[in-house]
Amino acid sequence: MSPRPARKPLNTYHHGDLRDALVQAALAEVELGGPEAISISALAKKLGVSQPAPYKHFSDRESLLTAVTAEAFRQFNAILRQSIGKPSKRSKLSRLAQATLDFGLRRNGIYRLMFASRIMACAPKGSELHVAAMETFELLLESLEAPAIGLLTRVFPGITDFVFSWLQPGISLK
């Protein structure tokens, strides 16, 4: 009787959404080692897929990091939305600031990818990443709890893009 073939480890990818599996695996790697830790070939090996398979979804490491950064912003936005949405005696801005600090300290590698790498600066307007990052800025504006903010954004429609691009490169925890 021939020996049974070895089974794949439980954490490997198997017939599903490889793009999402790559993004989630890369998020885990970024969380541990920052953006520098990402290697498409290492992710392919970890997920148990062929070396070329990830390239069906991402043309290069940069495009993978862009998708990972967009997902990180979506997760960050959910945390911010939750922090400013619940009733509290503290201001929305105070709660947003505390949630941002907690996120940055707890998930520093991801925070660095979002705010201290060139990935965000290279995101084209209207891209998945740009849209997710602009939602973060809109949550900041909402947390100011000032009716004048709505007027400001109507009078100067590009103000959010301008202010966000101006503030974003200087944000870092380390």
Secondary structure, 3 states (H helix, E strand, C coil): CCCCCCCCCCCCCCCCCHHHHHHHHHHHHHHHHCHHHCCHHHHHHHHCCCCCHHHHCCCCHHHHHHHHHHHHHHHHHHHHHHHHHCCCCCCHHHHHHHHHHHHHHHCHHHHHHHHCCHHHHCCCCCCHHHHHHHHHHHHHHHHCCCHHHHHHHHHCCCHHHHHHHHHHHHCCCC
